[in-house]
Amino acid sequence: MASIRQYPSGRKAGHYFLDYTIPDKDRPGRRKRRRVPLKTTDRHEAEAIAARYQAETMQAEIRDAEEALAQSHGPRLDPDPTLEQLARWYVDEMQPSRRTKDITRHHIRRYLRRFCDFMHGRHIIRASHLDREPSHIDAWTIELQNQFHLSVSTINSHQAAVSAMFRAAVQRRILYRRPLEPWPYLPEEPIDPGEPIAPETIRQFVDRLHKRHSSYADVILFIVYTGCRPSDACGLNWDDIHDLDTSQPIAHFRQFKTRRFVAVALSPPAADTIRRQPKRQSMDGHVFLTTAGIPFHPPNVTQTIRRHSEAMGVHFTARSFRQAVVSYLADAGCDEAMIRRITGHDSQSIRHYRRTRNAAAHAAARQYADIIGTPDSCAIADPKAPPRHLPT
């Protein structure tokens, strides 16, 4: 709605101006204020100028702003979409555009379905209903704990999926804001990571593979000495191996999980597992092949590792070898850059896989004590001596 007003003060005091608003395309649901000086102190002249401006310029400006807002408003959803419409849009349109894996989309669709069913039971159908009553999100968190008995990490996965859906809707200007800020997040209890596999256990595992003459021996040994995932070992191609005949062989490949290219320095035992493979040309040129000439299947490799470990009376997986490689290299004094060059892991993965041995921690503590020294007043007392009492 346009109106004619006067400047109250300043060098334009007494002059008239036209005051109106247009839709703000950068902030959906809001309007932007505009002031047009009419450059006159006469009321009748100001009204005539304003009428001509409204007919020639202002209406066209408002129409252009509304068209720009409609084009930038994202997908054709209702102005007040339902939660089911938002969930369907996020899983079927947003996730494919981000190249999300099908299995991840399946989990997200299940999380959002559970969220929508709970809200429907409380008569929360549309996003605007949830915006007016955000306390239902806290009630949903309590429901996940009490009714479904989910772990803290699984509850946080549910919360992350719903929060990401609302965040994407705000970024695409479907919604003005998320129903709740900040989004609920349950703190996870710290878990003792334990120690890595002992070197003696790894040697016993390797000896068992050789004595059993397992066809999986070479591909598993490659995992043991490089710490790579079974999917990467099974997918290793001859074109990924460089300088195999030298003392510094390199495996340069794209990780199946992260889709990142990594360069892994191969130790002599890891390089020997590759040299023992006959260069039988499979369809894709894989290095490790079964007796039938087909590539190994990663789940079968994982099951073989688990079966042999349980037969030894212990339990570990291929992930345990990644933890062992990172942990022992870190204890040996290698920094993250060197560990990344040997294993191909990034810094975050190195910190995640690191397992600190108790012996290494106590050795470091003793080394620090030796550096600063022990004053005579802080000498260790005889454990058999009676305790000393403070003077009263």
N, C-alpha and C positions, 0 to 999 in steps of 0.2 A: 504494500500500500504506500503510495507516494504522498508526500506532504511538503508544503512550502514553509520554510522557516527563515529566521534572521540570525545572523551571527551576533552573539551577545556582546563580544568585546574584541579588542585587537584592531588592526588596521582595516579589517573588513566589517567592523561593527556597523549595524544598520542595514547592510546589504542582505539580499535574499539568496537562498540556495534551495535546490530541490533535494529532498532526502527520501531515499527508497532503498530496498533490499533486493538482492538476486540470489538464487541458489548457489551455494558454495560447493563446487565439485570436489574440493580437497577434503571436506568434512561433511559426509552424507548426513542428511537430516537437519543441517543448519543453513543459515542464510548469511550473506555477506552484505555489509552496509556500504552504500555509495552516496556521495555528496557531490552535486553538480552546481558550481557557482552560477547564478543568474546575472550577476554584475549590474544590479540596479537596486535603488532604494525605494522605487515606486511599487506599491502592492499590485496594482492593476497590470502594470507592464511585466512584473514578475510572473503573474498568473498566465499571461499570454505567451511568454517565452517558455514557461514550463509545459503548457499544453502542446506547443509545437515539438518540444523535445520528447515528450512522452509518445507522441504519435510517430515520430521519425526514428528515434534512437533507443529509448528505454525499452519498448516492447520487444524490439529485435534483440537487444542485449539479454533480456530475460529469457527469450526463446533459445538463443544460442547456448546460454548457461545450462538450461534444462536438458538440451540435447547432449551436451558434453557430459553432464552428470549421468544421463541414461547410458551412454556408451561406456563409461568407466565404472558402472555399477556391478560389473561381473556377470555371471551367468543369469539366465532368466529364471529367477526364483521369485516366490511371492515377496512382497515388501516386508511381510512378517512371516518368515518361513517356519514350518514346523521342525521339531527336532529330527523326525524321520527324514524330511527333505534334506536337512543339513548333513545328516549322516550319509545318505545316499550320494549326495553331491561330493562329499569329501572322499569317500572310498572309490566311487566310480569315475570321477573326473580329476580331482586334485592328485590322488595317489598315482595314477598312471602317468600324469604329466611329470611327476617327480621320479619316475622309473623305480617305483617301489616294487619289491618282489611280491609274487602272488601269495606266498605263505604269510608274509607280513600283512598284506591286505586282508587275508582271511582272519588273522588274529584281531586286527583293528575293527573289522566288521563285527566280529563277535563281541568285542568290548563295547562298541557303540550300541549294538542291539540290546545288550544288558542294561546299558544306561537309559536308553529310550523306554524300555519296558518298565523300569523302576519309576521314571518320571510320569509315565502314563498312569501308573497306579496311584499317583498322587495328584492326578488331573493337571499335570504340567505338560501341555501339548506343544506350545510354541516357544520360541526362544525368548519372546517378550515376557511370557509368564515366568520363565526362570530368571529373567533379569529383575523382575519385581520381587521375587522370593528366592534369593540365592542360598538361603539356609538349607534348601533341599539338597544342595551339593554335599554339604557336610553330612546330612542324613544318609545320602547314598554311600559315602565313605564308611560310615558306621555299619551300614547294611552289608557291605562287602566283607567287613571283619566278622560280624556276628552271624550272618545268615549263610554266607558262602564259605567262611573260614579260610579265606585266602591269605597268602603270605604278604608281608609288607612290600616286597619287590613286585609281586603281581598286582597288588592294589595300586602301586605307583605307576605301573604300566597302564592300567585302566585310566588313571587320572591324566597321564601324559597324552593318551590318545584323544580323550575328550577335550583337553586343553588345546591340543594342536588343531582340532577341528574348529573350535571357536576362534583361535588366532588366525587361521587361514580365512575364515569368514570375515573377520575384521580387515585383514589385508586386502581382500577382494571387494571391500565396501558392501558386503551383504549385511553385516551388522555394524553398529556404531562402536560397540565395545563388548568385551567379554563379560559374562554375568557376574564373575567374581574375580577380584584382584586383591592379593596374590592368590594363585590357585593352590588348593590344599596339596601338601606333600608330606608323607609320613617319614620321619627319620628312621633309617634302618639301623638295627643293632650291629655293632662291630662283630665280625666273625674272625676267630683265630684261624689264619690261613694255614698254620702248620708248617712243617719243614718240607723241602723238596725231596724227591726220591734219592735215597742214598746211592753213592756210586757202586757199592757192592751189589745192591739190588739190580741196578741197570746191567752190570756185567753178568749176573746170573740170568737175567732175562735174555741177553744176547746169546749166551752159551746155550740156553734152552732152544732158541730158534735154530741154531746151527745143528744141534743134536737131533732135533725133530725133522730136519731137512724140509722145513716148511717152504712152500712156494711163495709165501708172503715175506720171507726173511729179508730180501734186499729192500723192498719198499718200506718195511718197518724200520730197518736199520738206517735208511735215509732219513726217516722221521726222527729217530733217536738222536742222530748226530747233527741234524740241522734245526730241529724244533719246529718244522713247518707243519701245517695242517694236513690231514690225510687227503683232503680234496686237492691241495696243491701238489702233493707228491704223486697222486694218481694221474693228475692232469699234466705232469711235466712232459715237455716235448723236446725232441732232439735239437730243435732250433733254439731252445732256451739255454742250451749248454754251450759255454764258451771256454776256450783254452783248456780243454780237458787233458791234453797231452803235456801240459806244462805243470809247474809246481804251484800255480795259482789259478785253479779252475773257478769259474763263476757260473752261477745259475741265475739268469735274468728272466723273470716271468711275472705275469699278472696274477695276483692273489684272487682266488675264486670268491672269497667272502667280501673283502674290502674293495675289490676291483682296482687296486693300486699296483703299479709296477714296482718290483723290488729287485735288488741285486744281492744275492746271498753268496758269501765266500764259502767254498766247500772245503772241509777238512779232508785229509787223506782217506779216512774210512768212508766218508760220504762219497768222495769221488770214486773210490773202488767199487761201491755198489752200482754206480753207473757204468764203469768200465766192464763189469761182468755181464752186462746185458747185451745179448746179440742184437745187432741192428736189423731186426725184423721190421720191415716197413708195414705198420698198421695204416689204417685209413687216415688217421690224424697224426701219425708219427710219434706216438707216445713212447716214453722210455721204458717204463715198467709194464710188462705184459704178463698175463697168465699163460699157463701151458697151452691154452687154446688159442693164444695170439690175440687176445682182446684186453683192453685196459682193465686194471683193477677197479672195483667199485668201492668208494670210500667207506660206506657203512660196513662192508665186509672186513675191511682193514681194521676198523675200530672194534668190531666184535672179536677179531682174532687177537688183538692186543689185550682186550679184557679177559678173554678165555685163558690165555697163557698166564696172565698175572694172577688170576684166581687160582689156577692150578699150582702156583708158587706159594699160595697162602697170603697174598697181598692183593690190594686193589688199586689200580691206576689206569689211566687212559692216555690217549695221545696228547691231551692237554697237559698231562703231568710231565711229559718230556719237554714241552715248551717252557713250563715253569722251571724245570731243572736246568735247562740251558741258560736261561736268563739269570737264575739265581747264582749258579756257580761262576758264570762269567763276571757277575757283579762282585761276588766275594773275592775273585781273583784280582780285582782292581780295575776292570774295564769300565769306562764311562758309557753313557747312553749312546753316544755317537758310534763307538766301537761295537757295542752290542747290536745296534741297528744294522751295522755293516755286515755282521756275521749271521744274524738271524732274519733280517728284513722287517723286524717289528718296529713300529713307531714308538715315540717316547711314552705315550699314554699306555700302550700295550706292555711296554717294558715295566713300567711302574705297577701295572695290574698283575703281571705274571711273577713279579719278584717275590721270593720267599726267603726270609732271613733265617739262617740256621742259628740255633742257640749257641753252638760252639763259636761261630764267627762273631756273634754279638758279644760274647764274653771276651773273646780275644781282642776285639776292638776296644772294649771297656778297659781291659788291662793295659793295652797299648797307650790309651789316653792317660791312665794313672801313672804309667812310667814316664810320660812326657812331662807332666807337671810335678812329679815327685811326691813324696809323702813326708810331711814334717814330723819331727820327733813327737810333738804334742798330739799328733793324730795316729801314732803307731797302733797297730792292731794289738789288742789286749789278748792275754791268754784266755782261751775259752773256759778253762777249768778254774780260773780265778773268780772269787766271789764278786758280785756286782757292786759297783761303787754307788754311794748315795750322795745326792746333793746336800750341801750344808743347809741347815735350817736357820 
